[in-house]
Amino acid sequence: MSKLILIGIFLLFIATLLIIIGSIKSIKTKTEIAAAGFIGPIPFSFFSNKRMFYISLIFLAVLFILNLILRYTR
């Protein structure tokens, strides 16, 4: 059990390090963002340009199809 705790702490450390590196790198470059998900059956999406909109739309469509497949194959 203590090995799992150490692995979790290590993964949190790596994630924090990646966030810091990403934020430092984003100062020098243009960053594009998109966020998509579902709240119950209602999809939502936030995006910074048209390309990210299409990526989030494809992501939501795949999630919706997976949801239907998993829901009706039981």
Secondary structure, DSSP 8 states (H G I E B T S, - for coil): -HHHHHHHHHHHHHHHHHHHHHHHHHHHS----EEEEEETTEEEEEESSHHHHHHHHHHHHHHHHHHHHHHH--
